[in-house]
Amino acid sequence: MHCRKIVFAGLALAIAINHVFYASAAERPSVKSPQVSDDGRVTFELYAPNVQKVSMNCGEMQSQIGASSKEMTKGENGVWSLTVGPLKPGIYDYTFDVDGVVNTDPSSPFVFGNRQGSRGYVEVPGPKGQPRHDEWRDVPHGSVNIHWYASSAAEGARRRVHVYTPPDYFKNGEKKYPALYLLHGSGDNDSHWMWIGRANVVADNLIADGKSQPMIVVMPDGHVPLPVSMEQDRANRWSRSREAFEKDLMTDVIPLVESAYRVLPGRENRAIVGLSMGGGQSLFVGLNNLDTFAWVGGFSSAARGMEPVVAKLAAEAEGVNKQMKLLWIAIGKNDFLLEENHNFIKSLKDNKIDHIYNETEGAHQWSVWRLYLSEFIPLLFR
């Protein structure tokens, strides 16, 4: 009975979507969305003649348009439209709310998936001659490769990692490179630092400008499947998940990277940093494994549960400070994880653990994390 209900519900949804977007296909007007004007205004359009209400949702635009959601206006031809801005140069992800159902812009070629569905994005370029730090430029570009592997930490589950190699990697078959392990947040996966985080573009631009050492950037999947017994342990699920990721990274990902790529050996040539969930993972794994990582960072980190790690560092603070090349932490003043970070920073200060802390404008958003990455990378491997 339950399966039959699910099938009927799915069929009803498919019919509804077809009714909304594909009615009178032969007569459907031309729709182009999104459209970016020279002055930074962005126009969104959606052909949906048979619906009652459409809104454009975008948290990144909120401070500029006054809300995280804006209602669109329906034209006589059945096309809903909205123009916002002018917006500051940047990358903005968005969705449409169509009669209460979240949809990705069907007219846009700029779409990426995540763990909660998919989103579209639109880029507003910098002024002529002043490109953004995360904007594609006419400079030498590196490559991003995808590797699949069977994870011993996840009982042989097939997992994936994205790996960026710098522009000169394939031109010089002898040169070896340091490696940065770059971690994503809880709603995303190993592709998001490339899609919306533009890690490869940021690295290309920094290398071209002589601000960064050429490096390999490893972007693993932070969601390691847990055994059923651990999944059901709700009280300790957060710590169990971090431990599972640590095992996957240390026993599977790093050996894979170091066997497949020309990487320099030694802790001085490995860095780890992440955002949100990945920030908590990078701090946990990095500070627990200073024999593996000399450079550690966290962006808007989920820093709860770090007390045992700090206590371990405090027991040998002088040696830890000599051992670490860098502990770099940053968060926006409007981030919902700000208090967690304040508590973590206080514990580092109280225990005399050397670190750099930056509290900036901004909230829990990709624009903040791309900026942090452009500031963090130049500090590495010097």
Beta strands, then each sheet from edge to edge (+ up, - down):
strand 1: 35-36
strand 2: 42-47
strand 3: 54-57
strand 4: 69-71
strand 5: 73-74
strand 6: 79-84
strand 7: 90-98
strand 8: 101-103
strand 9: 111-114
strand 10: 117-124
strand 11: 143-151
strand 12: 157-165
strand 13: 179-183
strand 14: 216-220
strand 15: 270-274
strand 16: 295-299
strand 17: 326-332
strand 18: 356-360
sheet 1: 1+ 2- 6+ 5-
sheet 2: 4+ 3- 7+ 8-
sheet 3: 4+ 3- 7+ 10- 9+
sheet 4: 11+ 12- 14+ 13+ 15+ 16+ 17+ 18+
end
